[in-house]
Amino acid sequence: MIEESIKGRKVNLDLLDKEREQAHIKAEALKRRVELKKKSKPRPRQFRVAELLMRKAHPYQMENKLSPKWTGPFRVVEVLGNGAYRLETLEGGAIPQTWNEANLKFYFS
């Protein structure tokens, strides 16, 4: 009886080493995936004058979680460089602030 429990523990210890190896392999794979994701650069977007865009909505514009996350369309008036753009409404009303390309996306009608 005691010998059987000792044999059972040895088997469990052998299995434990295999489980540790598999966990280590999975952890390393996860680390590599995270590292690749961090190193990947965002795709640069360049908008031209007169293109139609949507802009990300401000938190105060969203009444609840079902509110649209994007507003627009807006027209590009001026490209300022370094990803900054000046926009206007389709009726020609100027928007006083500039917008970064990270907060803009193409409008498809």
C-alpha positions in Angstrom: 0.0 0.0 0.0 2.8 2.4 0.9 4.7 1.3 -2.2 1.8 2.0 -4.4 1.4 5.5 -3.1 5.1 6.1 -3.6 4.9 4.9 -7.2 1.8 7.1 -7.7 3.8 10.1 -6.4 6.7 9.4 -8.8 4.3 9.2 -11.7 2.8 12.5 -10.7 6.2 14.1 -10.3 7.1 12.9 -13.9 3.9 14.4 -15.2 4.5 17.6 -13.2 7.8 18.2 -15.1 6.0 17.8 -18.4 3.3 20.2 -17.4 5.9 22.8 -16.3 7.7 22.4 -19.7 4.4 23.0 -21.6 3.5 26.0 -19.4 7.0 27.5 -20.0 6.6 27.0 -23.8 3.2 28.6 -23.8 4.5 31.5 -21.7 7.4 32.1 -24.1 5.0 32.0 -27.1 2.7 34.5 -25.4 5.7 36.8 -24.7 6.8 36.7 -28.3 3.2 37.5 -29.6 3.0 40.5 -27.2 6.4 41.7 -28.2 5.5 41.5 -31.9 2.3 43.4 -31.3 4.1 46.2 -29.4 6.7 46.5 -32.1 4.3 46.6 -35.0 3.9 50.1 -36.2 0.5 51.6 -36.9 -0.4 52.0 -40.6 0.1 55.6 -41.5 -2.9 57.3 -43.0 -2.7 60.3 -45.2 -5.8 62.3 -46.1 -5.9 64.9 -48.9 -7.7 68.2 -49.2 -11.4 67.8 -50.1 -11.7 64.2 -48.9 -14.6 63.3 -46.7 -13.8 62.0 -43.2 -15.5 60.9 -40.0 -14.0 62.0 -36.6 -14.1 60.3 -33.3 -17.0 61.6 -31.1 -16.2 63.4 -27.9 -17.4 61.7 -24.7 -19.9 64.5 -24.1 -21.4 63.8 -27.5 -22.2 60.2 -26.6 -25.4 60.0 -24.5 -25.1 56.3 -23.8 -23.2 53.2 -24.8 -25.3 52.8 -28.0 -24.5 56.3 -29.3 -22.5 56.5 -32.5 -18.7 56.5 -31.8 -18.0 58.6 -35.0 -19.5 61.9 -36.2 -19.5 63.4 -39.6 -18.9 63.6 -42.5 -16.4 66.4 -42.6 -14.3 67.8 -45.4 -10.5 68.3 -45.2 -9.7 72.0 -45.7 -5.9 72.0 -44.9 -3.2 69.5 -44.2 -0.9 70.9 -41.5 1.7 68.2 -41.3 2.6 65.6 -38.6 -0.8 64.1 -39.0 -2.8 67.2 -38.2 -5.7 68.3 -40.3 -8.1 71.2 -40.4 -11.7 70.3 -41.1 -15.0 71.9 -42.1 -18.6 70.7 -42.2 -20.2 69.9 -45.6 -22.1 73.2 -45.4 -18.8 75.1 -45.2 -18.7 75.8 -41.5 -15.2 75.9 -40.2 -14.2 73.7 -37.2 -11.9 75.8 -34.9 -9.6 73.0 -33.7 -7.3 70.7 -35.6 -7.6 66.9 -35.6 -5.0 64.3 -35.5 -5.1 61.4 -38.0 -5.5 58.9 -35.2 -9.0 60.4 -34.5 -10.1 60.4 -38.2 -11.1 57.8 -40.6 -12.4 57.8 -44.2 -16.1 58.4 -44.8 -17.7 55.9 -47.2 -21.1 56.9 -48.6 
